[in-house]
Amino acid sequence: MIESKYMTLHERLNLIVPRITSPEFLNNKGLGNEIGFHVFDYPADQEEIVRDFIKTAIEPALAKPPHGLRTHTVNLFELVIELLKDRNLHDKVIEMQASKGNNAALPGLRSVLKEDKLAKYLTDKIDVSQLDVLLMTGVGAAYPMVRVHTLLNGLHAYMKDTPLVVFYPGKYDGASLRLFGLSTDRNDANAPYYRAFQLLK
């Protein structure tokens, strides 16, 4: 098979359903003792195309015969907003951001959005044990409130045998995540991370 880096985005998107519905993926075969986390990276300026493809093509294809998979798509940004509203913090954060800026608002969010707390909140709301696969979107919109590598670290204890696919607007090479594809010196979201697999190599 041609390596994905030589494919167009549309060609890569069309390979997602065959990959997710394969027995190797669903049974976490070939992963050793690693958890079944997978990253599909793409250019950040193609976010709308990817989001629409997930909703109109990937989700329906996974749900209907012959696959009939139990899936759920969680939007990380929407999850964060929901958590803040549950804690009665949403309006306060908006007010602080408007009056004092992002730098003043972010420190107060860190304790609420710590990786273990957010991971537990996600899995309390979504029973991942009843899913065949969990899809995650909204990673770029959630930054800098949440850095996805820290959330993935927090999710290790909760996902068990359920595979997770993160749709990532940036670059993932199997060793590090670069949100929005920026070089290391321009991107404080750059982070070493090697416990996820590239969904398509």
Secondary structure, DSSP 8 states (H G I E B T S, - for coil): ---GGGS-HHHHHHTHHHHHTSHHHHTTTT-TTS--EEEEEE-GGGHHHHHHHIIIIIHHHHHSTTT---EEEEEHHHHHHHHHHHTT-HHHHHHHHHHH-HHHHHHHHHTTT-HHHHHHHHHHHS-GGG-SEEEEE-HHHHTTT--HHHHHHHHHHHHTT--EEEEEEEEE-SSEEEETT--GGG-TT-EE--SSEES--
